[in-house]
Amino acid sequence: MRIFLSFLGVWLAGRVKLRVPFSISEEIRRNPQKHPSKEPQAKPFHFVSSCASFNLPFSSAVLFLLLIILQTSCYTLPPETSNKYPLLRLQEKYSIYLDATWTTKDAAALLKVFESIDPYLLNPQFSSWNISDDELENGIKIEFKDKSTHVTISRRALPTEESEEILSPEKHLFSAVVQFITDNGTNRSAIELIMRTRYGIDVPSHAALPSRTKNNTAKGYSDFENEDLMLIMSVLEEFPQSLHKTPQLKYIVRRVDKEEKGISSAMISRGYITFAESIFLRDHHSDTSQGRFHRDDTRKIIAHEKAHFLWAYVFNHQLKKDWSKLGGWQQDLTRESGWSTTQERSAFVTDYAYTEDPNEDMAESIGFYFIYPDKLRSCCPAKYEFIHNRIMLLYGKRWSPSNPM
């Protein structure tokens, strides 16, 4: 805007005919008869400011305007205004008003999360936010009163100091913001849009599935519940941002599984993952006597299946070769899987990882890395360090806002 006004001032200066010059030469003053013009010619005025110096004919009014423009452009925002930028930006762009419990650092973290989410998801409506020391479900409490929205964020959801041990310091705050944007997980269109824009995954109905995906009839499939998709997103968010999208992973399917069919908990196919319906019906507490398991087991399965796509389409040959060597894997045509290991069972996080191949070994290990990290550290410290350093840290450094994968 200041540049535009500057050019406007210069243009006006050229259009204005001066009646009172800034200076009249001594020759004109002493010998006016030599100059038949009724009005003496103006000597170009040399204007100097702390920002620029140039010669132009000016009227006093235009000079005054340009002086203000140029002098103003020499200043930066005062520190107190600069420090309030995150708060002001949240108000201006998202109609979010933070109370005194928020520091500038906390406000900056919240702004970063909102700006990382697709703008089409955001429908700014006035909301007031505060921070509480209480532990809240999903890190957030949303209340509607006095015709406005009041949001409380748990202090535990705010990012801690970044370190190599904390790969995604803002993931809890992100999950809380997603709860806000999706109206506590009830806005299906917002949920599906986040799945598509942030993770590259569609959630099609049975009728929209490619023909190769369909079982026989629609009875073999069921729609994902909103809660299912929120759970899947919480797991995908655990991965480094450069691994959020895997181009070959296009959509997900939920199959009705019956015991006689022998369907596994989940399986990957070309371009999609099929999840068994039963893994989303599990209790929040372990109850193996009833055939139900902890909710975290479902999260581990989701991470496991995502890891298969990374093995197939993202990880390079050297990384897979080094992992195979770490697990003592060697090709063995006498085994159904085509692989066997020279190491003992105790070097693997599960029986399945031990009896299959390096691909399944890594998928199981990555699932435990996210969901049960202490178990992976205790049984397989070298594998934990490999995943942490060679995958999570390495790919975590490959993403930047200006060049996302």
C-alpha positions in Angstrom: 0.0 0.0 0.0 2.8 2.4 0.9 4.5 1.8 -2.5 1.2 2.5 -4.3 0.8 5.8 -2.3 4.3 6.7 -3.1 3.7 6.4 -6.9 0.5 8.2 -6.5 2.3 11.1 -4.8 4.9 11.3 -7.5 2.2 11.3 -10.2 0.3 14.0 -8.4 3.4 16.1 -8.1 3.8 16.0 -11.9 0.2 17.1 -12.4 0.1 19.9 -9.9 1.1 23.4 -11.2 3.0 25.2 -8.6 1.9 28.7 -7.7 4.3 29.2 -4.8 7.7 27.6 -5.5 9.9 26.2 -2.8 12.8 28.5 -3.9 13.4 31.2 -6.5 16.8 31.7 -8.0 18.7 34.9 -7.3 18.8 35.7 -11.0 15.0 35.7 -11.3 14.6 37.8 -8.2 17.1 40.4 -9.4 16.2 40.5 -13.1 12.6 39.7 -13.5 12.5 41.7 -16.8 14.6 39.0 -18.4 11.9 36.5 -17.7 8.6 37.5 -19.4 6.7 34.7 -17.6 4.4 36.2 -14.9 5.4 33.3 -12.7 9.0 32.6 -12.1 10.1 29.0 -12.8 10.6 26.8 -9.8 13.9 25.4 -9.1 13.6 21.6 -8.5 13.4 20.9 -4.9 16.0 18.5 -3.4 14.1 16.4 -1.0 16.0 14.3 1.6 14.6 11.9 4.1 16.2 9.1 6.2 15.0 6.6 3.5 15.5 8.4 0.1 17.0 11.4 -1.6 15.9 12.7 -5.0 15.0 15.8 -7.1 11.4 16.4 -8.0 9.1 19.4 -8.4 6.6 19.3 -5.5 3.7 21.3 -4.2 3.9 21.6 -0.4 0.8 19.4 0.0 2.2 16.6 -2.1 5.6 16.9 -0.4 3.9 16.6 3.0 2.0 13.4 1.9 5.1 11.8 0.5 7.2 12.7 3.5 4.6 10.9 5.7 4.6 7.8 3.5 8.4 7.5 3.2 9.1 8.2 6.8 6.4 5.7 8.0 8.0 3.0 5.8 11.2 3.3 7.7 9.7 2.0 10.9 9.0 -1.6 11.9 6.4 -2.8 14.3 7.2 -1.9 17.8 8.2 -5.0 19.9 5.0 -5.0 21.9 3.0 -5.2 18.6 5.3 -7.8 17.1 5.0 -10.0 20.2 1.2 -9.9 19.9 1.2 -11.0 16.3 0.0 -14.6 16.9 -2.9 -13.3 19.0 -3.9 -10.7 16.5 -3.6 -13.1 13.6 -5.9 -15.7 15.4 -8.4 -13.0 15.9 -8.2 -11.6 12.4 -8.2 -14.8 10.4 -10.0 -17.3 12.7 -12.1 -15.2 15.1 -10.3 -16.8 18.0 -9.8 -14.8 21.1 -7.4 -15.9 23.7 -7.5 -14.9 27.4 -4.7 -14.1 29.7 -3.8 -17.8 30.3 -2.1 -17.9 26.9 1.5 -16.9 26.4 2.8 -15.6 23.1 4.6 -19.0 22.6 1.4 -20.9 23.2 -0.6 -18.6 20.8 2.1 -19.1 18.1 1.8 -22.9 18.5 -2.0 -22.7 18.1 -1.7 -20.4 15.1 0.7 -22.9 13.5 -1.7 -25.8 13.9 -4.6 -23.8 12.4 -2.5 -22.7 9.4 -1.4 -26.3 8.8 -5.0 -27.4 8.2 -6.7 -26.9 4.9 -8.4 -23.5 4.8 -11.6 -24.9 3.3 -12.2 -26.6 6.6 -12.4 -23.4 8.5 -15.6 -21.5 9.0 -14.5 -18.7 11.4 -17.1 -18.1 14.1 -16.4 -16.2 17.3 -14.8 -18.4 20.0 -13.0 -17.6 23.2 -10.2 -19.9 24.4 -8.5 -20.5 27.7 -5.9 -22.9 29.1 -6.7 -25.2 32.1 -4.4 -27.4 34.2 -7.2 -30.0 34.3 -6.8 -33.2 32.2 -9.5 -33.1 29.5 -10.6 -35.9 27.2 -8.9 -35.4 23.8 -7.2 -32.4 25.4 -10.1 -30.1 24.8 -13.6 -29.1 26.1 -16.0 -27.2 23.9 -19.0 -25.4 25.4 -21.7 -23.4 23.8 -23.2 -20.7 26.0 -24.3 -17.1 25.7 -24.6 -17.6 21.9 -20.9 -18.1 21.6 -18.3 -20.9 21.7 -16.0 -21.3 24.7 -13.0 -23.6 24.3 -10.8 -24.9 27.1 -7.4 -26.5 26.2 -5.6 -28.8 28.6 -2.1 -27.5 29.3 -0.9 -31.0 28.6 -2.0 -30.7 25.0 0.4 -27.8 24.4 3.8 -28.5 22.8 6.7 -29.2 25.0 10.3 -28.2 24.2 11.4 -29.8 21.0 14.0 -32.4 21.1 15.0 -35.5 19.2 13.0 -37.6 21.6 9.8 -35.6 20.8 9.2 -36.0 17.1 5.9 -34.2 16.8 5.6 -31.8 19.7 2.3 -30.3 18.4 0.5 -33.6 17.7 -1.7 -33.4 20.9 -2.6 -29.8 20.2 -3.3 -30.8 16.6 -5.7 -33.5 17.7 -7.5 -31.1 20.0 -7.9 -28.6 17.2 -9.3 -31.3 15.0 -11.9 -32.0 17.7 -12.8 -28.3 17.5 -13.0 -28.1 13.7 -15.0 -31.4 13.4 -17.4 -30.4 16.2 -16.1 -33.1 18.5 -15.9 -35.6 15.7 -19.5 -35.2 14.5 -18.9 -33.2 11.3 -18.4 -36.0 8.7 -17.6 -33.8 5.8 -14.8 -32.0 7.8 -13.4 -35.4 8.9 -13.3 -36.8 5.3 -11.8 -33.5 4.0 -8.9 -33.7 6.6 -8.3 -37.4 5.6 -8.1 -36.4 2.0 -6.1 -33.2 2.2 -3.7 -34.1 5.0 -3.2 -37.8 4.5 -4.2 -38.3 0.9 -6.8 -40.9 1.8 -10.4 -41.1 0.5 -13.2 -42.8 2.4 -15.6 -43.9 -0.4 -18.9 -45.6 0.0 -19.3 -49.1 -1.3 -20.9 -47.9 -4.5 -17.9 -45.7 -5.2 -15.3 -48.4 -4.7 -13.3 -49.7 -7.7 -14.7 -53.1 -8.9 -11.6 -55.0 -7.8 -12.2 -53.9 -4.2 -15.8 -55.3 -3.9 -16.4 -58.6 -2.4 -19.6 -59.8 -3.8 -22.3 -57.6 -2.5 -22.5 -54.5 -0.4 -23.3 -56.7 2.6 -19.6 -57.5 2.9 -18.8 -53.9 3.7 -19.8 -51.3 6.3 -19.3 -47.6 6.5 -16.6 -46.3 8.9 -18.0 -44.6 11.9 -16.8 -41.0 12.6 -15.1 -42.3 15.7 -13.2 -44.9 13.5 -11.9 -42.2 11.2 -10.9 -39.9 14.1 -8.9 -42.9 15.5 -7.2 -43.5 12.2 -6.2 -39.9 11.9 -4.7 -39.8 15.4 -2.4 -42.7 14.3 -1.5 -41.2 10.9 -0.6 -38.0 12.6 2.1 -39.8 14.7 4.2 -40.3 11.6 6.6 -37.6 10.4 4.8 -35.1 8.2 6.8 -36.1 5.1 5.3 -39.5 5.6 1.7 -38.4 6.1 0.9 -39.0 2.5 1.9 -42.1 0.6 0.9 -41.6 -3.0 0.0 -45.2 -3.6 -2.3 -45.3 -0.5 -5.5 -43.9 -2.0 -8.4 -45.1 0.1 -9.5 -47.3 3.0 -12.2 -50.0 3.3 -14.1 -51.5 6.3 -15.2 -55.1 5.8 -17.7 -57.0 7.8 -15.7 -59.9 9.2 -17.2 -63.1 10.5 -15.2 -65.8 12.2 -15.9 -68.4 9.6 -14.4 -66.2 6.9 -11.1 -66.2 8.5 -10.4 -62.6 7.6 -7.4 -61.0 9.3 -7.6 -57.8 11.3 -6.4 -55.8 8.4 -4.8 -56.3 5.0 -3.2 -54.2 2.3 -4.0 -54.4 -1.4 -3.0 -52.3 -4.3 -3.9 -48.8 -3.4 -5.9 -49.3 -0.3 -6.1 -50.9 3.2 -9.0 -53.2 4.3 -9.8 -53.0 8.0 -11.9 -55.6 9.7 -15.0 -54.1 11.3 -14.3 -55.9 14.5 -11.1 -54.0 15.4 -13.2 -50.8 15.8 -15.7 -52.5 18.1 -13.2 -53.3 20.8 -13.5 -52.1 24.3 -11.3 -49.4 25.8 -10.1 -52.0 28.4 -8.6 -55.4 27.9 -11.1 -58.3 28.2 -9.6 -61.2 26.5 -12.1 -63.6 28.0 -14.7 -61.9 25.8 -12.5 -61.8 22.8 -12.2 -58.0 23.0 -8.9 -56.1 23.4 -7.6 -52.7 24.3 -8.2 -49.8 22.0 -4.5 -49.3 21.6 -4.3 -52.6 19.8 -6.4 -51.1 17.1 -4.1 -48.2 16.9 -1.1 -50.6 16.5 -2.8 -52.4 13.7 -3.4 -49.1 11.8 0.3 -48.1 12.2 1.3 -51.6 11.1 -0.7 -51.4 7.8 0.6 -47.9 7.1 4.2 -49.1 7.6 3.6 -51.8 4.8 3.0 -49.0 2.3 6.2 -47.2 3.4 8.2 -50.4 3.0 6.8 -51.0 -0.5 6.8 -47.5 -1.9 9.0 -45.1 0.2 11.9 -46.8 1.9 15.0 -47.3 -0.3 16.9 -50.5 -0.9 19.7 -49.7 1.4 17.4 -49.0 4.4 15.5 -52.3 3.8 18.8 -54.1 3.4 20.2 -52.7 6.7 17.0 -53.6 8.5 17.1 -57.2 7.2 20.7 -57.5 8.4 19.7 -56.1 11.8 17.1 -58.8 12.2 19.3 -61.6 10.9 17.0 -62.2 8.0 18.0 -64.3 5.1 16.1 -65.8 2.2 14.9 -69.3 2.7 12.9 -71.1 0.0 12.0 -73.9 2.4 9.7 -71.4 4.3 6.3 -70.3 3.2 7.3 -66.7 3.7 10.6 -67.2 1.8 12.6 -65.9 4.8 14.1 -67.1 8.0 16.1 -65.5 10.8 19.3 -66.5 12.5 18.2 -64.7 15.7 16.2 -66.0 18.7 12.6 -65.2 19.3 13.5 -62.8 22.1 15.0 -60.4 19.5 11.5 -59.8 18.1 8.6 -57.9 19.5 6.0 -60.5 18.6 5.7 -64.1 17.4 4.4 -62.8 14.1 7.4 -60.6 13.5 9.7 -63.6 14.3 8.0 -66.1 11.9 7.3 -64.0 8.8 9.8 -61.7 7.0 11.7 -58.4 7.4 8.7 -56.5 6.0 6.3 -57.8 8.8 9.1 -57.5 11.3 9.4 -53.8 10.6 5.6 -53.2 10.4 5.2 -54.8 13.9 8.1 -52.9 15.3 6.8 -49.6 14.0 3.4 -50.3 15.5 5.0 -50.9 18.8 7.3 -47.9 18.4 4.2 -45.6 18.4 1.8 -47.5 20.7 4.0 -49.6 23.1 7.4 -48.0 22.8 8.7 -49.4 26.2 8.0 -52.9 25.0 10.0 -52.4 21.9 12.9 -50.8 23.8 13.1 -53.6 26.3 13.1 -56.5 23.8 14.8 -54.9 20.8 16.7 -51.7 21.7 18.7 -51.8 18.4 15.5 -51.9 16.4 14.0 -49.0 18.4 17.1 -46.9 17.7 17.0 -47.9 14.0 13.4 -46.8 13.6 13.9 -43.6 15.6 17.1 -42.5 13.8 16.8 -43.9 10.3 13.1 -43.3 9.8 11.4 -40.9 12.2 14.2 -38.4 12.6 15.5 -38.7 9.0 12.0 -38.2 7.4 11.1 -35.7 10.0 13.8 -33.4 8.7 12.7 -33.8 5.1 9.5 -31.7 5.4 9.2 -28.0 5.4 6.1 -25.8 4.9 7.4 -24.6 1.6 8.2 -28.0 0.2 5.9 -30.7 1.7 6.0 -34.2 0.3 
